[in-house]
Amino acid sequence: MTVNATDTMVRHAKTLYNHLKEKARDEEVQGGTLKVFRGSLTHEYDELGISRSYYTPIVTFMRENECVSFIQRGSRSAESIIVLHREPSADGMTLPALTGRAHGAKVEARIKALEKSTGGINIVKAIHDMDKRLKKLESRKGGRASGT
């Protein structure tokens, strides 16, 4: 589930994008020239003073709307390598819902599909009942299941 990009999100995404663009260099890749940022994305983000609560939604927004591509995700021992494609804008772009609703809706849909496929049977109770019946049958056969 997506919602229209908010003005605040787009503004922060533009700020981050333009900051990265200032630090990026032109690099030759397969006969073309691309703007490539190399360094710590989180360090650059923190320099801007934008709330950390926006970090993941902003980066996701930029990636999903093809403003940037990650060649390499950074870590403590490795730099991020990010190709900059175009400045973020609200036109025709969407961003992930800021709440966990989308994930919760997926889980709910999976549970409903499972319930439907089992005809509403309580799987745990059914397995427990089958286990009891099997143990009862095995005890009648002298502790051996048939066919052994």
Secondary structure, 3 states (H helix, E strand, C coil): CEEECCHHHHHHHHHHHHHHHHHCEEEEECCEEEEEEEECHHHHHHHHCCCHHHHHHHHHHHHHCCCEEEEECCCCCCCEEEEECCCCCCCCCEEECCCCHHHHHHHHHHHHHHHHHCCCCCHHHHHHHHHHHHHHHHHHCCCCCCCC
